[in-house]
Amino acid sequence: MAEFIPFKNELPDPAETKEAQAAVAAEDRAASGEHRVALEHLATAVSTPVTPPGRPASSYGAAPHDPSKPPVKRQIVCFSFYKVMPEWRRLPAAEKALHKAAFADVLKKWNKPGEFLSLTYSTIGTRGDVDMCIWSIGYAVDELNAMRSELMGTPLGGYLTSPHNFLAMTKRSQYQIDRPDESEGEGRGAIRPGGQKYIFIYPFWKTRPWYLLSAAERKRLMDEHIRIGLMYPRVKLNTTYSFGIDDQEFVVAFETNFPEDFLDLVQQLRETEISLYTLQDTPIFSCVRLQPMDMLDRLG
């Protein structure tokens, strides 16, 4: 094959060629030096232990994490509502008693102090679509899953439907609530149920424009909301968060011995400016707190 020969005007000038070769050599030496420095920095970084910085504070309320201390464990919170099938009520009383005992045994088995807690409520007469509520608080979704599976595996579980179920987690509020009995615990990152007779539970959504407001504007609106809430000290609020883990954004649960206080509180909150940013806050569940067997006995 013939060798390709460039045209005369394409032949390089010998002087220019030497200058170009010298320039390339200089660039190679510079690059080599930079590469050597980079390797030295990398070696130093690898050999020197680095203390990871703490997680910065979130504008949505998560407290900064100090790496020298164990992270605060968030709680998993679940409100499960059940409806018993009419066929179950027509079973012999002795058979129903066995069903209730097995169901109550699972609830007792899963009550582990400091790890997993369930509270039981009746909704007979307060809701037409559900008969009872189980409010569980723990630290792992798989534990909640296993516990609910065991409940459904009991004889009574075969006669239950679950029209409503709300999953949430605790987290630190970004708003200051100066109330000594505030139920969200240490740093408002843990739920501590009270001993109140009644609880009012509902899922909650904000409108999208709410999240476009500045932090200062949201705080201004929330300050009025909190001020009104503090006017009703006999109503205890538990706020939990569901972003991304369930359909709703929040689940709120108000504990009280005085339903009339809760009614007046909600009515007064309707008159606040912040209520303009409520997208939905239904369905609402009015529940009566009972011991597990008492709750089951009221099923019929």
Backbone as a ProteinNet text record, in pm:
[ID]
protein_1_A
[PRIMARY]
MAEFIPFKNELPDPAETKEAQAAVAAEDRAASGEHRVALEHLATAVSTPVTPPGRPASSYGAAPHDPSKPPVKRQIVCFSFYKVMPEWRRLPAAEKALHKAAFADVLKKWNKPGEFLSLTYSTIGTRGDVDMCIWSIGYAVDELNAMRSELMGTPLGGYLTSPHNFLAMTKRSQYQIDRPDESEGEGRGAIRPGGQKYIFIYPFWKTRPWYLLSAAERKRLMDEHIRIGLMYPRVKLNTTYSFGIDDQEFVVAFETNFPEDFLDLVQQLRETEISLYTLQDTPIFSCVRLQPMDMLDRLG
[TERTIARY]
85.4	0	88.1	54.5	135.7	125.1	239.2	241.7	177.9	94	28.3	128.8	140	232.6	151.3	164.5	84.5	127.5	34.2	68.4	177.8	243.6	358.3	322.5	203.5	167.5	119.9	113.8	74.7	194.7	317.2	435.7	471.7	497.9	529.2	665.2	677.2	804.6	887.9	1017	1101.1	1111.6	1123.9	1136.9	1009.6	895	768.3	750.6	798	785.6	862.1	986.2	1066.4	998.8	942.6	875.5	753.5	678.3	558.9	597.4	707	750	794.3	859.8	904.5	785.1	682.9	563.3	491.5	481.5	414.8	490.2	623.5	704.3	684.1	675.5	653.8	517.4	415.9	282.1	282	353.8	359.9	423.8	533	599.7	505.9	432.4	340	228.8	174.4	66.5	115.3	238.7	295.5	308.7	352.2	364.2	230.4	128.9	-5.2	-58.7	-33	-81.2	-15.9	115.6	187.4	130.8	101.8	43.9	-93.3	-173.5	-307	-298.7	-201.7	-185.3	-143.2	-57.1	-14.3	-132.6	-218.9	-338.2	-430	-446.1	-532.2	-477.5	-346.3	-285.8	-305	-291.1	-310.9	-454.7	-548.7	-690.6	-725.7	-666.7	-696.8	-637.7	-515.7	-447.4	-493.9	-559.3	-603.4	-749.9	-784.9	-926	-1003.6	-1122.4	-1206.2	-1328.9	-1356.4	-1477.4	-1592.1	-1693.9	-1803.6	-1877	-1911.9	-1984.2	-2124.1	-2179.9	-2316.6	-2413.6	-2528.2	-2630.4	-2681.5	-2683.6	-2728.2	-2875.6	-2914.3	-3054.6	-3139.1	-3254.5	-3346.6	-3445	-3483.1	-3583.1	-3720	-3732.9	-3860.9	-3860.7	-3768.2	-3783.4	-3692.5	-3618.7	-3532.1	-3414.8	-3390.7	-3283.4	-3148.2	-3046.2	-2913	-2860.2	-2792.9	-2741.6	-2595.6	-2565.5	-2429.2	-2368	-2263.4	-2207.8	-2145.9	-2119	-2062.8	-2169	-2296.7	-2406.7	-2490.4	-2555.7	-2641.3	-2758.9	-2799.7	-2912	-3041.9	-3130.4	-3260.7	-3344.5	-3399.7	-3480.5	-3621.1	-3665	-3802	-3895.8	-4017.6	-4115.9	-4201.9	-4241.2	-4341.2	-4476.6	-4572.5	-4705.3	-4809	-4904.4	-5007.2	-5142.9	-5241.3	-5379.9	-5456.9	-5495.9	-5569	-5713.4	-5806	-5948.7	-6009.1	-6088.5	-6143	-6295.2	-6354.3	-6498.5	-6522	-6606.5	-6635.3	-6752.9	-6743.8	-6850.2	-6973.3	-7092.8	-7215.2	-7220.5	-7159	-7161.9	-7099.3	-6998.7	-6931.4	-7025.6	-7110	-7200.8	-7304.7	-7326.4	-7424.5	-7364	-7233.5	-7169.5	-7212.5	-7202	-7231.8	-7143.3	-7196	-7124.1	-6991.9	-6991.4	-6868.3	-6759	-6797.9	-6700	-6646	-6733.9	-6688.6	-6594	-6619.9	-6533	-6391.9	-6382	-6250.1	-6179.8	-6254.9	-6198	-6142.1	-6219.7	-6176.7	-6054.4	-6050.9	-5936.7	-5808.3	-5816.9	-5697.6	-5649.8	-5743.2	-5708.1	-5641.6	-5698.6	-5642.3	-5504.5	-5482.4	-5351	-5242.2	-5273.7	-5175.1	-5143.4	-5245.3	-5221.9	-5132.6	-5159.2	-5078.4	-4934.4	-4917.9	-4784.4	-4698.5	-4760.6	-4685.1	-4670.8	-4721.9	-4698.7	-4566.1	-4463.6	-4328.1	-4283.4	-4269.7	-4234.1	-4108.6	-4120.2	-4007.3	-3980.1	-4053.6	-4028.4	-4151.3	-4264	-4385.2	-4506.1	-4598.5	-4716	-4838.6	-4949.6	-5076.8	-5185.4	-5263.7	-5379.2	-5504.3	-5611.8	-5731.8	-5850.6	-5932.9	-6046.3	-6167.5	-6284.7	-6409.4	-6465.1	-6518.3	-6585.7	-6731.7	-6782.7	-6923.8	-7008	-7094.6	-7181.8	-7124.7	-6993.8	-6934.3	-6897.1	-6881.8	-6857.9	-6938.8	-6993.2	-7068.7	-6983.8	-6863.4	-6782.6	-6674.4	-6653.5	-6553.9	-6610.1	-6555.7	-6602.1	-6497	-6369.6	-6264.6	-6137.6	-6050.2	-5922.4	-5810.1	-5699.6	-5577	-5469.1	-5420.4	-5314.8	-5184.5	-5092.7	-4965.1	-4849.9	-4753.2	-4634.1	-4513	-4420.2	-4300.6	-4183.4	-4083.7	-3963.4	-3924.9	-4004.4	-3968.8	-4094.7	-4093.5	-4209.1	-4231.6	-4122.7	-4141.2	-4205.4	-4179.4	-4246.7	-4396.2	-4429.4	-4570.5	-4636.3	-4567.9	-4619.9	-4643.6	-4547.5	-4560.7	-4674.6	-4687.8	-4793.6	-4931.2	-4949.8	-5078.5	-5107.8	-5005.5	-5024.1	-5073.7	-5019	-5064.5	-5209.5	-5247.7	-5387.4	-5480.2	-5441.2	-5525	-5526.2	-5426.3	-5419.7	-5503.5	-5561.7	-5649.1	-5785.7	-5864.9	-6000.5	-6083.7	-6073.7	-6148.6	-6099.6	-5969.4	-5913.5	-5978.5	-6026.4	-6093.1	-6227.2	-6278.5	-6407.3	-6391.4	-6269.2	-6244.2	-6208	-6252.6	-6201.6	-6136.5	-6050.4	-5981.5	-6005.7	-6118	-6151	-6052.9	-5987.5	-5895.7	-5771.8	-5656.5	-5529.9	-5434.7	-5378.1	-5291.8	-5154.6	-5051.7	-4913.5	-4842.4	-4761.6	-4691.6	-4564.4	-4487	-4366.8	-4361.3	-4283.9	-4260.1	-4140.2	-4136.1	-4018.7	-4031.8	-3921.6	-3919.9	-3998.4	-4084.8	-4160.4	-4068.7	-4094.1	-4015.3	-4071.7	-4183.2	-4246.4	-4237.9	-4211.8	-4196.8	-4333.6	-4353.8	-4479.5	-4446.5	-4465.7	-4429.2	-4542.8	-4541.5	-4647.1	-4585.9	-4590.2	-4519.7	-4569.3	-4696.2	-4748.9	-4754.1	-4682.3	-4685.5	-4646.7	-4728.8	-4718.6	-4612.3	-4545	-4447.7	-4310.7	-4303.4	-4187.6	-4059.5	-3947.1	-3815.9	-3792.5	-3777.1	-3757.9	-3877.6	-3991.7	-4111.5	-4081.7	-4000.9	-3970	-4022.9	-4101.2	-4155.8	-4297.5	-4382.7	-4521	-4529.8	-4599.8	-4626.1	-4775.9	-4851.1	-4995.8	-5032.5	-5138.6	-5188.3	-5292.8	-5358.4	-5460	-5600.5	-5617.4	-5748.3	-5847.2	-5973.8	-6079.7	-6109.6	-6094.4	-6133.6	-6014.7	-6021.4	-5921.8	-5993.3	-5951.4	-6008.1	-5894.6	-5909.5	-5800.9	-5845.2	-5756.2	-5786.7	-5659.1	-5661.9	-5550.7	-5563.3	-5451.6	-5448.6	-5356.9	-5402.4	-5323	-5319.7	-5204.8	-5192.9	-5202.8	-5239.6	-5239	-5094.9	-5070.9	-4935.6	-4887	-4973.2	-4924.5	-4865.7	-4908.6	-4852.3	-4701.7	-4657.3	-4515.6	-4431.8	-4497.9	-4425.8	-4410.2	-4476.4	-4460.5	-4321.9	-4274.7	-4146.2	-4158.5	-4045.2	-4045.8	-4102	-4069.4	-4118.2	-4270.2	-4325.1	-4470.7	-4541.2	-4485.4	-4546.1	-4544.1	-4434.3	-4425.3	-4528.6	-4547.7	-4646.9	-4785.6	-4820.4	-4951.1	-4962.3	-4855.1	-4857.7	-4862.6	-4803	-4804.8	-4947.9	-5034.2	-5175.1	-5241.4	-5211.9	-5266.5	-5226.5	-5099.3	-5049	-5108.6	-5120.3	-5176.6	-5317.4	-5397.3	-5533.5	-5530.5	-5442.2	-5431.8	-5398.3	-5314.4	-5275.3	-5390.2	-5495.2	-5612.2	-5696.2	-5661.5	-5736.6	-5640.9	-5596.1	-5495.4	-5545.1	-5675.8	-5727.9	-5732.1	-5683	-5674.6	-5526.8	-5487.7	-5347.4	-5328.5	-5239.1	-5218.7	-5099.6	-5118.8	-5010.3	-5003.8	-4896.3	-4879.2	-4777.2	-4813.7	-4721.3	-4718.9	-4614.9	-4586	-4586.9	-4647.7	-4664.8	-4609.8	-4532.1	-4483.4	-4413	-4468.1	-4403.1	-4427.7	-4481	-4502.2	-4650.1	-4737.8	-4881.1	-4945	-5074	-5139	-5143.3	-5172	-5184.1	-5046.1	-5044.1	-4918.9	-4896.3	-5003.6	-4995.7	-5108.1	-5090.4	-5201.4	-5199	-5311.8	-5319.6	-5416.3	-5382.2	-5464.3	-5475	-5595.7	-5621.2	-5679.5	-5608.7	-5657	-5719.8	-5833	-5899.3	-6004.2	-6037.6	-6152.1	-6275.9	-6261	-6367.8	-6392.3	-6479.1	-6505.7	-6551.4	-6620.3	-6667.6	-6551.4	-6439.3	-6321.9	-6266.3	-6262.4	-6209.8	-6299.8	-6430.7	-6524.3	-6502.1	-6490.3	-6470.1	-6335.4	-6233.6	-6100.9	-6105.1	-6164.4	-6169.2	-6250	-6360.7	-6441.9	-6363.9	-6288.7	-6212.1	-6098.5	-6038	-5930	-5980.1	-6107.3	-6163.3	-6158.7	-6153.5	-6156.6	-6018	-5914.3	-5778.2	-5738.6	-5640.6	-5592.7	-5529.1	-5464.8	-5393.9	-5489.1	-5616.4	-5712.4	-5734.9	-5699.4	-5709.8	-5617.6	-5516.4	-5418.2	-5444.8	-5561.7	-5600.2	-5665.4	-5608.5	-5665.9	-5774.5	-5743.7	-5840	-5805	-5906.9	-5884.2	-5995.2	-6031.1	-6129.5	-6079.4	-6130	-6235.9	-6188	-6282.1	-6253.4	-6309.3	-6228.3	-6267.4	-6273.4	-6392	-6411.9	-6411.1	-6315.1	-6290.4	-6295.8	-6342.5	-6350.4	-6243.4	-6156	-6047.3	-6097.5	-6060.3	-6100.1	-5985.3	-5988	-5894.9	-5931	-5833.5	-5858.7	-5983.7	-6001.4	-6117.2	-6247.5	-6246	-6366.4	-6401.3	-6299.6	-6323.4	-6384.5	-6330.9	-6380.1	-6520.8	-6550.1	-6684.8	-6790.2	-6753.5	-6850.4	-6877.9	-6804.1	-6831.7	-6964.8	-7013.9	-7141.1	-7125.5
-119.9	0	123.7	220.1	341.5	423.8	485.4	571	704.4	754.8	882.7	994.8	1083.9	1196.8	1324.5	1411.6	1534.8	1628.5	1718.2	1820.2	1909	1979.5	2060.5	2162.3	2227.8	2331.6	2273.2	2137.5	2074.3	2022.2	2024.2	1974.5	2067.3	2014.9	2099.4	2162.4	2284.7	2353.9	2293.7	2257.6	2194	2277.3	2409.5	2493.9	2488.7	2495.9	2490.9	2356.9	2251.2	2117.6	2108.2	2162	2157.8	2236.3	2355.1	2436.2	2362.9	2297.5	2225	2109.7	2038.7	1926.1	1973.2	2088.5	2142.3	2180.7	2239.8	2280.4	2158.9	2053.1	1931.4	1870.5	1870.8	1814.8	1892.9	2027	2110.5	2081.3	2065.4	2033.5	1899.2	1801.9	1669.4	1676.9	1758.3	1770.4	1835.2	1938.5	2007	1913.1	1838.2	1745.6	1638.4	1592.8	1491.4	1543.6	1671.3	1730.7	1743.8	1788.9	1801.6	1665.9	1564.5	1431	1379.9	1408.5	1364.1	1430.9	1561.4	1633.5	1577.4	1547.6	1492.7	1358.6	1275.2	1145.3	1159.9	1259.3	1282	1322.3	1411	1451.4	1332.2	1246.4	1130.4	1034.6	1012.6	923.4	976.1	1107.3	1167.7	1151	1171.2	1159.8	1018	918.5	779.4	738.3	785.7	743.5	818.6	932.8	1012.4	985.5	933	908.7	1039.2	1036	1155.1	1135.4	1231.2	1226.9	1283.4	1201.2	1251.7	1364.2	1467.9	1579.5	1537.4	1604.3	1575.7	1617.3	1547.2	1583.9	1722.7	1813.4	1950.4	1954.4	2061.9	2078.2	2091.3	2027.7	2035.6	2147.9	2214	2319.4	2262	2129.4	2065.7	1998.2	2037.6	2000.5	1892	1818.8	1715.9	1779.3	1735.6	1792.9	1752.4	1839.5	1800.8	1685	1592.5	1475.3	1495.3	1481.8	1488.6	1349.7	1333.2	1199.6	1135.8	1215.4	1158.4	1093.2	1111.4	1054.4	963.1	864.4	777.7	855.7	827.8	900.6	872.7	971.1	954.9	861	758.1	661.7	716.7	715.4	756	636.8	669.6	565.3	543.2	419.7	383.1	384.9	451.9	465.9	417.6	337	285.5	285.8	339.6	336.5	243.5	127.4	29.7	21.7	31.5	27	-98.7	-169.3	-297	-298.5	-374.7	-397.9	-548.5	-593.7	-736.2	-770.6	-884.2	-927.4	-969.7	-946	-984.8	-1133.9	-1217.3	-1361.8	-1398.7	-1322.8	-1355	-1338.1	-1238.5	-1212.9	-1324.3	-1401.6	-1509.2	-1642	-1642	-1763.5	-1790.5	-1916.1	-1946.6	-1864.4	-1827.5	-1742.4	-1804.9	-1936.6	-2003	-1992.8	-2005.9	-1995.6	-1853.3	-1755.8	-1616.4	-1586.8	-1643.8	-1621.5	-1672.6	-1788.7	-1841.8	-1751.1	-1699.7	-1609.2	-1482.9	-1427	-1303.8	-1329	-1442.6	-1474	-1486.6	-1551.9	-1567.4	-1432.5	-1346.6	-1212.7	-1131.7	-1136.6	-1062.6	-1115.5	-1245.4	-1302.9	-1245.8	-1224.5	-1165.7	-1022.6	-946.4	-809.4	-808.6	-899.2	-906.4	-947.2	-1044.4	-1091.9	-979.9	-890.8	-786.5	-658	-653.5	-535.8	-553.7	-487.1	-499.5	-362.3	-341.7	-209.3	-153.1	-29	37.9	-4.1	-103.1	-152.1	-145.2	-194.3	-201.8	-192.3	-104.5	-79.4	-68.7	-127.7	-113.8	-71.7	27.1	71.1	36.8	2.6	-46.1	44.6	63.1	155.6	94.9	129.8	91.6	209.6	180	283.1	245.4	151.5	115.1	238.1	277	390.9	524.9	531.9	658.9	659.8	541.2	528.6	410.9	423.2	313	214.1	256.3	170.8	94	120.2	47.4	20.4	-83.2	-121.4	-102.5	-103.6	-91.3	-37	14	72.2	16.9	-16.5	-55	45.3	116.6	216.3	155.1	130.9	67.9	164.6	156.1	240.4	150	153.5	71.1	139.1	59	115.1	48.2	-47	-116.5	-153.8	-127.2	-158.9	-309.3	-388.6	-532.9	-590.7	-529.7	-574.8	-545.4	-426.6	-392.3	-490	-519.8	-612.5	-750.4	-799.1	-931.7	-935.5	-828.6	-824.4	-824.6	-740.3	-736.1	-869.7	-934.6	-1064.2	-1167.6	-1164.4	-1257.8	-1231.1	-1104.5	-1072.7	-1128.6	-1111.3	-1160.3	-1312.8	-1376.4	-1522.1	-1587.5	-1509	-1564.6	-1598	-1680.1	-1708.9	-1583.1	-1485.9	-1361.7	-1286	-1291.9	-1222	-1261.8	-1385	-1430.6	-1364.7	-1296.6	-1227.8	-1075.7	-1027.6	-883.5	-827.7	-705.7	-625.4	-501.5	-437	-316.8	-202	-131.9	-23.8	92.6	115.1	228.2	185.4	232.2	204.4	319.3	379.8	496.7	470	475.9	454.4	588.6	607.2	734.6	711.3	818.9	816.1	943.8	937.7	1057.7	1132.4	1261.2	1342.7	1472.3	1539.4	1664.1	1771.7	1841.6	1951.3	2069.5	2140.5	2259.6	2383.7	2365.8	2479.2	2460	2568	2563.1	2556.7	2452.6	2436.4	2433.2	2544.3	2554.6	2501.6	2371	2307.4	2190.7	2192.4	2091.2	1949.8	1931.4	1796.7	1755.8	1829.8	1798.4	1652.5	1580.4	1435	1381	1465.6	1413.6	1391.4	1397.5	1346.8	1424.8	1354.3	1416.7	1479.8	1613.2	1682.8	1667.8	1629.5	1603.2	1503.6	1402.8	1299.8	1163.8	1157.1	1029.7	1049.4	952.3	956.2	894.7	963.5	910.9	921.7	815.8	823.8	854.3	930.6	960.2	858.7	886.3	794.3	842.1	929	987.9	884.3	909.6	815.6	816.1	929.4	941.3	983.7	943	989	1017.9	1126.1	1167.8	1167.8	1087.1	1059.6	1096.8	1162.4	1183.6	1207.2	1166.2	1197.7	1342.5	1396.7	1541	1569.8	1660.8	1705.9	1858.2	1915.7	2058.4	2079.9	2201.8	2234.8	2255.2	2239.6	2261	2405	2507	2643.5	2662.7	2583.6	2595.1	2573.2	2476.4	2441.5	2541.6	2631.2	2735.2	2863	2868.7	2985.4	2985.8	3103	3112.2	3052.7	3015.2	2960.2	3060.7	3187.6	3291.4	3304.3	3295.1	3306.3	3184.3	3066.6	2946.9	2955.5	3005.9	3019.3	3118.2	3227.4	3326.4	3264.1	3187.4	3123.5	3015.1	2939.9	2833.5	2889	3004.4	3063.6	3086	3132.9	3151.7	3017.3	2920.1	2785.5	2727.6	2742.1	2689.2	2765.2	2896.4	2978	2931.7	2902.2	2855.2	2716.2	2630.8	2497.8	2501.1	2596.6	2608.7	2657.2	2707.4	2750.5	2631.5	2512	2391	2288.4	2312.6	2225.6	2084.3	2062	1928	1841.3	1896.9	1821.3	1799.9	1676.4	1641	1598.2	1665.8	1641.6	1549.8	1452.8	1368.6	1387.5	1445.8	1468	1369.5	1298.8	1207.8	1238.7	1190.1	1231.9	1111.3	1129.8	1017.9	1045.1	1150.4	1186.4	1067.4	1021.8	916.7	775.5	756.1	620	582.8	678.8	652.1	765.1	754.6	852.4	991.7	1000	1129.5	1187.9	1314.7	1380.1	1373.5	1381.7	1374	1283.9	1232.7	1175.2	1242.3	1299.3	1365.7	1289.2	1280.9	1209.3	1295.7	1333.5	1420.6	1336.6	1330.7	1257.7	1355.8	1317.3	1404.3	1325.7	1375.4	1324.2	1409.4	1513.3	1611.3	1634.7	1556	1572.9	1713.2	1780	1915.1	2011.7	1989.3	2074.1	2056.5	1932.9	1907.3	1969.5	1958.1	2018.9	2169.3	2236	2381.4	2419.1	2338.2	2364.2	2359.3	2255.1	2240.9	2353.5	2389.9	2499.1	2630	2656.6	2780.7	2779.9	2664.2	2656.1	2679.5	2652.8	2678.3	2827.3	2911.9	3056.5	3116.8	3034.1	3085.4	3097.3	3182.2	3202.1	3076	2999.5	2880.9	2774.9	2780.1	2680.1	2690.7	2804.2	2819.2	2722.2	2671.9	2583.1	2436.2	2405.4	2266.7	2210.4	2103.8	2039.4	1939.5	1856.7	1755.9	1714.7	1692.6	1645.5	1548.6	1461.7	1357	1226.4	1112	1089.8	1111.4	1141.8	1161.9	1043.7	990.9	875	914.4	901.8	927.8	793.2	774.4	642.1	646	534	518.2	418.6	461.1	373.5	265.7	140.4	25.8	-73.9	-158.5	-270	-367.6	-445.1	-529.5	-617.2	-688.3	-776.6	-698.5	-583.4	-500.2	-450.6	-411.8	-369	-482.5	-603.3	-717.6	-757.1	-745.3	-779	-688	-566.3	-473	-498.8	-593.3	-629.4	-702.8	-761	-831.9	-980.6
0	0	0	-85.5	-96.9	29.3	71.2	189.9	156.7	251.4	229.5	248.4	146.4	150.5	146.9	245.2	247.2	136.6	99.9	2.8	58.5	-31.6	7.3	113.6	97.2	193.1	326.4	333.1	458	535	473.8	541.8	657.5	776.1	892.5	879.9	932.5	936.2	1048.2	1020.3	1123	1250.2	1238.7	1357.8	1441.7	1371.3	1443.7	1513	1448	1506.5	1637.2	1640.2	1763	1875.5	1839.3	1942	1998.1	1910.1	1954.5	2044.8	2005.6	2088.2	2226.5	2232.7	2361.4	2447.7	2385	2459.9	2517	2435.2	2482.2	2599	2590.1	2698.2	2827.4	2815.1	2933.9	2997	2910.2	2961.5	3032.5	2976.1	3038	3175.9	3187.6	3317.9	3420.1	3376.1	3468.1	3512.6	3415.6	3449.3	3544.7	3521.2	3609.3	3751.8	3763.7	3896.7	3965.6	3889.5	3948.1	3990.6	3908	3940	4068.2	4083.1	4202.3	4327.1	4318.2	4432.5	4467.8	4364.3	4388.7	4458.5	4415.6	4480	4625.4	4651.9	4789.9	4877.2	4824.4	4899.6	4925.2	4822.8	4836.8	4941.1	4939.2	5037	5178.1	5194.9	5326.8	5373	5280	5315.8	5356.1	5285.8	5317.1	5450.2	5480	5602.2	5725.2	5707.7	5821.8	5851	5970.3	6000.8	6005	5946.6	5938.9	6026.1	6112.2	6193.4	6111.5	6082.8	5998.5	6068	5995	6057	6095.5	6195	6234.7	6126.5	6122.7	6025.3	6056.2	5958.5	5985.9	6020.8	6087.2	6123	5997.6	5999.1	5886.1	5908.6	5800.6	5812.2	5842.4	5836	5865.4	6001.6	6087.7	6226.8	6278.9	6193.1	6245.8	6318.7	6441.2	6521	6463.9	6472.2	6425.9	6508.2	6442.7	6512.2	6550.2	6677.4	6728.1	6712.9	6627.3	6603.5	6726.7	6831.4	6953.7	7040.8	7003.6	7081.6	6992.4	7051.7	6969.8	6913.5	6790.5	6731.2	6805.9	6805.9	6869	6782.5	6845.8	6771.9	6751.5	6628.9	6599.8	6619.8	6656.2	6677.7	6553.3	6534	6434.7	6504.3	6444.7	6505.1	6404.1	6451.3	6361.5	6430.7	6361.3	6407.5	6313.7	6363.3	6282.5	6330.6	6236.2	6267.7	6205.3	6285	6241.2	6249.3	6157.4	6153.7	6158.8	6252.4	6262.9	6171.9	6105.2	6015.2	6095.4	6042.5	6114.9	6146.5	6061.4	6084.6	6219	6260	6385.9	6504.6	6499.5	6611.6	6627.9	6523.5	6530.4	6575.7	6603	6652.9	6796.5	6843.3	6983.3	7077.1	7191.4	7286.5	7329.6	7350	7394.2	7288.3	7161.9	7053.6	7042.6	7055.4	7051.4	7167.1	7282	7397.7	7369.9	7304.8	7269.3	7168.4	7074	6973.7	7039.6	7130	7197.2	7284.1	7350.9	7437.1	7355.6	7238.9	7154.2	7102.5	7066.2	7017.2	7128.2	7248.4	7361.6	7399.7	7383.3	7415.4	7324.9	7197.5	7105.9	7148.1	7183.9	7230.3	7353.7	7446.2	7568.6	7537.5	7448.7	7411.7	7355.1	7277.7	7209.1	7289.9	7409.7	7494.4	7567.2	7516.5	7569.2	7617.2	7747.5	7800.5	7734.5	7685.8	7622.8	7480.5	7429.1	7293.9	7204.4	7256.7	7174.8	7266	7230.6	7313.5	7224.7	7269.8	7198.6	7295.8	7254.9	7331.2	7251.2	7321.3	7254.5	7283.2	7180.2	7187.2	7117.3	7166	7101.2	7022.8	6905.5	6825.6	6800.8	6879.9	6869.8	6903.7	6813.6	6836.5	6794.7	6765.2	6723.5	6575.4	6514.9	6371.2	6319.8	6200.7	6144.3	6067.8	6024.9	5938	6012	6141	6219.5	6359.1	6425.1	6558.3	6667	6629.2	6730.4	6667	6753.5	6709.9	6795.1	6731.4	6802.4	6764.5	6865.2	6846.5	6895.2	6804	6838	6819.2	6910.5	6907.6	6926.4	6832.3	6841.8	6774.7	6736	6675.5	6543.5	6496.4	6372.4	6296.1	6166.5	6082.9	6077.5	6074.2	6064.3	6189.8	6307.3	6429.1	6421.7	6374.2	6356.4	6259.3	6150.7	6051	6111.4	6190.4	6251.3	6352.1	6430.2	6531.4	6466.9	6364.4	6296.2	6226.6	6175.4	6111.4	6211.9	6332.5	6436.1	6474.8	6482.1	6512.3	6404.5	6277.9	6168.9	6161.9	6222.5	6222.7	6330.5	6418.7	6522.3	6462.2	6532	6480.6	6459.2	6549.9	6531.9	6409.4	6383	6267.8	6136.8	6129	6007.8	5983.3	6085.6	6073.9	6072.5	6057.7	6063.2	5926.3	5899.8	5789.2	5850.4	5772.2	5821.4	5723.6	5738.2	5644.4	5646.2	5761.6	5773.1	5851.1	5803.9	5871.8	5840.7	5943.6	5924.7	5985.9	5901.5	5944.2	5952.2	6056.3	6074.1	6155.1	6172	6255.2	6337.6	6444.4	6523.4	6467.5	6490.7	6462.3	6540.4	6554.7	6630.6	6556.1	6628.6	6568.5	6542.3	6433.5	6404.1	6472	6543	6610.6	6761.5	6832.7	6977.4	7044	7125	7197.8	7346.4	7413.7	7555.3	7641.9	7659.9	7737.7	7814	7947.8	8025.8	8004.1	7967.1	7948.9	7802.8	7717.2	7574.2	7552.9	7481.2	7479	7385.7	7313.3	7218.2	7281	7412.5	7484.6	7465.6	7481.7	7476.8	7340	7340	7213.9	7122	7181.5	7102.6	6991.3	7024	6926.5	6965.4	7073.7	7118.9	7170	7141.1	7186.4	7325.3	7413.7	7547.4	7574.3	7546.1	7565.1	7709.9	7726.1	7859.4	7901.9	8012.1	8061.4	8034.4	7936.8	7910	7854.6	7880.7	7845	7695.6	7630.6	7490.3	7404.5	7279	7182.5	7050.8	6986.6	6858.2	6756	6653.2	6558.8	6418	6343.8	6201.8	6121.3	5992.7	5902	5857.2	5810.7	5784.5	5666.8	5579.8	5464.9	5461.2	5431.8	5402.7	5251.3	5211.8	5069.7	5022.6	4893.7	4840.9	4860.6	4847.3	4871.6	5011	5107.9	5243	5241	5164.4	5162.4	5083.1	5011.8	4938.9	5020.5	5136.4	5223	5285.5	5320.9	5389.6	5529	5585.7	5721.3	5820.6	5801.2	5892.4	5885.2	5764.3	5749.1	5808.1	5785.5	5844.9	5997	6050.6	6196.5	6248.6	6177	6220.1	6227.9	6127.4	6124.9	6232.1	6250.2	6350.4	6491.9	6514.8	6648.7	6696.3	6606.5	6644	6671.9	6588.8	6605.1	6741.7	6776.5	6903.5	7021	7005.7	7114.6	7150.2	7050.4	7076.5	7139.9	7092.5	7151.2	7299.1	7338.8	7479.4	7567.3	7506.8	7582.8	7629.5	7581.4	7617	7678.6	7800.7	7862	7891.2	7888.1	7915.7	7789.4	7678.1	7552.4	7519.7	7505.9	7482.2	7336.4	7266.9	7123.8	7099.3	7011.4	6960.7	6809.2	6760.4	6616.6	6561.9	6455.9	6389.8	6240.6	6171.7	6034.3	5940.6	5823.2	5729.7	5590.5	5572	5438.5	5372.7	5261.8	5184.9	5233	5353.9	5402.8	5407.7	5387.9	5378	5298.5	5272.3	5185.3	5246.5	5375.3	5442.6	5473.2	5514.6	5553.7	5704.6	5780.4	5926.3	5976.7	6099.1	6174.1	6310.8	6350.5	6480.3	6568.7	6696.6	6793.9	6918.9	6954	7069.1	7183	7295.1	7412.3	7511	7566.8	7663.8	7741.4	7859.1	7935.1	7912.1	7831.3	7813.3	7664.2	7602.2	7458.7	7422.4	7514.9	7485.2	7464.5	7534.8	7514.4	7373.4	7328.5	7194.2	7088.3	7105.7	7011	7001.2	7116.3	7115.8	7055.2	7082.7	7026	6873.8	6819.2	6673.4	6610.6	6673.4	6619.1	6618.1	6724.1	6729.4	6627.4	6605.4	6507	6364.7	6339.6	6206.9	6172	6272.6	6250.9	6232.4	6235.3	6222	6075	6050.6	5913.3	5857.3	5943.5	5896.3	5843	5885.2	5837.7	5686.8	5627.5	5482.3	5409.1	5478.7	5417.4	5449.6	5504.7	5528.6	5403.1	5350.8	5233.1	5273.1	5373.8	5419	5561	5643.9	5780.6	5822	5731.2	5757.2	5695.3	5742.5	5840.5	5983.9	6071.3	6213.2	6291.4	6382.5	6462.3	6609.8	6668.4	6811.3	6882.5	6972.9	7030.9	7183.4	7241.6	7386.9	7429.8	7519.4	7561.3	7657.1	7628.1	7709.5	7716.2	7817.7	7822.1	7709.4	7660.7	7543.5	7553.1	7664.2	7673	7679.3	7746.3	7749.1	7608.7	7532.3	7394.3	7312.7	7329.4	7253	7295.7	7424.7	7472	7410	7377.1	7319.8	7172	7114.1	6974.9	6961.4	7072	7068.1	7091.4
[MASK]
++++++++++++++++++++++++++++++++++++++++++++++++++++++++++++++++++++++++++++++++++++++++++++++++++++++++++++++++++++++++++++++++++++++++++++++++++++++++++++++++++++++++++++++++++++++++++++++++++++++++++++++++++++++++++++++++++++++++++++++++++++++++++++++++++++++++++++++++++++++++++++++++++++++++++++

